[in-house]
């Protein structure tokens, strides 16, 4: 007796109205009728419907689907080969799209997770994302950069406030150390250099001594970093650089 319109609609996940439309345009006409005159689909009809739905899923309009299905040169195996090739291509494109979306999501996560009002409240006139593009160009491919961005994306306003407070308190103690005439190679300066390294490791990324030494050199070579540290006390950038180096040698 074959399958009713309702049964086929249920099998295929389409509406009865869709099947009626396919029948009306000659795309898929049921091969039989019941004694009461109701449409009945056989297995060959279901195979054709499956091919129709494959092509529709791939974006082919109905008129092109009809041409493909009624091509006298093609057989069911040819349809399967064609559909496999089309699906493989679609999967590749979707994977590329998914990768692009993942990159967009990752880029979104790179931002500090604060509202503009909170950023201003915590950082004042300093914009923590001011040099983000340059930082990405310099260190975007490093594990340390990726780890720093993952952590930063999860921090709240209170976390950033704590980071700022710790940095400011450390800066006051380092300026006082210089005021007292402590040398960069002294125990107190090395202790504060170690505290500086651990602050980076705790909040941003693992900072071994070799990396910390490189950062110290950058604090002097890059005018912006030098200006930041020298604003705490003139000469602090070079003093810290020397203390970082002394601490790395001392603790190696």
C-alpha positions in Angstrom: 0.0 0.0 0.0 3.0 2.4 0.3 3.3 5.3 2.7 0.8 8.1 3.3 1.7 11.8 3.0 1.6 12.1 6.7 4.0 9.2 7.2 6.5 10.5 4.6 6.3 14.0 6.1 7.2 12.5 9.5 10.0 10.4 8.1 11.6 13.3 6.2 11.0 16.1 8.7 9.0 18.2 6.2 5.4 19.4 6.2 2.6 17.8 4.3 2.1 21.1 2.5 5.7 20.8 1.2 5.0 17.3 -0.2 1.8 18.6 -1.8 3.8 21.4 -3.4 6.4 19.0 -4.8 3.6 17.0 -6.3 2.0 20.1 -7.8 5.1 21.2 -9.6 6.0 17.6 -10.7 9.1 17.4 -8.6 7.9 14.4 -6.6 4.6 12.8 -7.4 3.6 9.7 -5.4 3.7 6.6 -7.4 0.4 5.2 -6.2 -2.9 5.8 -4.7 -4.9 4.0 -2.0 -8.4 2.6 -2.8 -9.7 5.9 -1.4 -7.6 7.9 -3.8 -5.1 9.1 -1.2 -1.4 9.6 -2.2 0.9 6.7 -1.5 4.7 6.9 -1.8 6.9 3.8 -2.4 10.6 3.3 -1.6 11.7 4.8 -4.9 9.7 7.9 -4.1 11.5 8.1 -0.7 14.9 7.8 -2.4 14.0 10.7 -4.8 12.7 12.8 -1.8 16.0 12.2 0.0 18.0 13.5 -3.1 15.6 16.5 -3.3 16.2 17.3 0.4 20.0 16.9 0.0 20.1 19.4 -2.9 17.7 21.8 -1.1 20.0 21.7 2.0 22.9 22.7 -0.3 21.0 25.7 -1.5 19.8 24.5 -4.9 16.5 26.1 -6.1 13.7 23.7 -6.9 13.9 24.2 -10.7 17.6 23.3 -10.6 16.9 20.3 -8.4 14.4 19.0 -11.0 17.0 19.3 -13.8 19.6 17.5 -11.7 17.2 14.7 -10.8 15.8 14.2 -14.3 19.1 14.3 -16.1 19.0 11.1 -18.2 22.8 10.9 -18.1 22.9 10.5 -14.3 22.0 7.5 -12.1 21.6 7.2 -8.3 25.3 6.5 -7.8 26.2 9.7 -9.7 23.8 11.6 -7.5 25.5 10.2 -4.4 28.9 11.1 -5.7 27.8 14.6 -6.6 26.2 15.1 -3.3 29.2 13.8 -1.4 31.4 16.2 -3.2 29.0 19.1 -2.6 28.7 18.2 1.1 32.4 17.9 1.5 32.9 21.4 0.0 30.1 22.7 2.3 31.7 21.2 5.3 35.0 22.8 4.4 33.4 26.2 4.0 31.5 25.8 7.3 34.7 24.8 9.1 36.3 28.0 7.7 33.4 30.0 8.9 33.5 28.4 12.3 37.2 29.1 12.6 36.5 32.8 11.7 33.8 32.9 14.4 36.2 31.4 16.9 38.8 34.0 16.1 36.2 36.7 16.6 35.2 35.2 19.9 38.8 35.0 21.0 39.4 38.6 19.9 36.3 39.6 21.9 37.7 37.9 25.0 41.0 39.8 24.7 39.3 43.0 25.9 39.3 43.8 29.5 35.9 42.8 30.8 34.8 46.2 32.2 32.2 48.8 31.2 33.6 52.2 30.0 32.6 53.7 33.3 34.4 51.0 35.3 37.5 51.3 33.2 37.6 55.0 33.9 37.0 54.5 37.6 39.8 51.9 37.9 42.4 53.2 35.4 41.7 56.9 35.3 43.2 58.5 32.3 45.3 55.4 31.5 43.7 53.3 28.9 44.7 49.6 29.5 44.0 48.8 25.8 45.8 51.7 24.4 48.7 49.6 23.0 46.8 46.4 22.5 47.4 46.3 18.7 51.1 46.9 19.2 51.2 44.3 21.9 49.5 41.7 19.6 52.0 42.5 16.8 55.0 42.0 19.2 53.8 39.1 21.3 50.5 37.9 19.8 51.9 34.5 18.9 53.4 33.7 22.3 52.0 31.5 25.0 52.5 34.3 27.6 50.3 36.6 25.5 47.6 34.0 25.1 47.6 33.3 28.9 47.6 37.0 29.8 44.5 37.5 27.6 42.7 34.5 29.0 43.2 35.8 32.5 42.4 39.4 31.7 39.1 38.4 30.1 37.9 36.9 33.4 38.8 39.7 35.7 36.2 41.8 37.3 36.3 45.5 38.3 37.4 44.4 41.8 40.2 42.3 40.4 41.5 45.2 38.4 41.2 47.5 41.3 43.2 45.1 43.4 45.9 44.9 40.7 46.1 48.7 40.5 46.3 49.0 44.3 49.1 46.5 44.6 51.0 48.1 41.8 50.6 51.6 43.3 51.7 50.3 46.8 54.7 48.6 45.3 55.7 51.7 43.4 55.5 53.8 46.6 57.8 51.4 48.4 60.3 51.3 45.5 60.4 55.1 45.3 61.0 55.2 49.0 63.8 52.6 48.6 65.5 54.9 46.1 65.0 57.9 48.3 66.9 56.1 51.0 69.8 55.5 48.6 69.5 51.7 48.4 71.5 50.3 45.5 69.9 48.2 42.8 72.1 45.3 43.8 71.0 45.5 47.4 68.7 43.0 49.2 65.8 45.3 49.5 65.8 46.3 45.8 66.2 42.6 44.7 63.3 41.7 47.0 61.1 44.3 45.3 62.2 43.1 41.9 61.2 39.6 42.9 57.9 41.0 44.1 57.4 42.7 40.7 58.1 39.4 38.9 55.6 37.5 41.1 53.0 40.1 40.6 53.2 39.5 36.8 53.1 35.7 37.4 50.1 35.9 39.7 48.0 38.2 37.6 49.0 37.8 34.0 51.4 35.0 32.9 54.3 32.9 34.1 57.3 35.2 34.2 60.6 33.3 34.6 63.8 35.2 35.4 65.0 35.3 31.8 61.7 36.9 30.6 61.7 39.3 33.6 65.2 40.4 32.6 64.0 41.1 29.1 61.1 43.1 30.5 63.5 45.1 32.6 65.5 46.1 29.5 62.3 47.1 27.7 61.3 49.3 30.6 64.4 51.4 29.8 64.5 51.1 26.0 60.8 51.9 25.4 60.2 55.5 26.2 56.6 54.9 27.2 57.6 52.3 29.9 60.5 54.5 31.0 58.1 57.4 31.4 55.7 55.3 33.4 58.3 54.2 35.9 60.2 57.4 36.0 57.0 59.2 36.9 57.1 57.3 40.2 60.6 58.6 40.8 63.2 59.9 38.3 65.6 57.2 37.4 63.4 54.4 38.6 63.2 52.6 35.3 67.0 52.1 35.1 67.2 51.3 38.8 64.5 48.6 38.4 66.2 47.2 35.3 69.4 46.8 37.3 67.6 45.3 40.3 65.8 42.8 38.1 69.1 41.7 36.6 70.7 41.4 40.0 67.8 39.4 41.3 67.9 37.0 38.4 71.6 36.4 38.9 71.2 36.1 42.7 68.3 33.6 42.5 69.6 31.6 39.5 
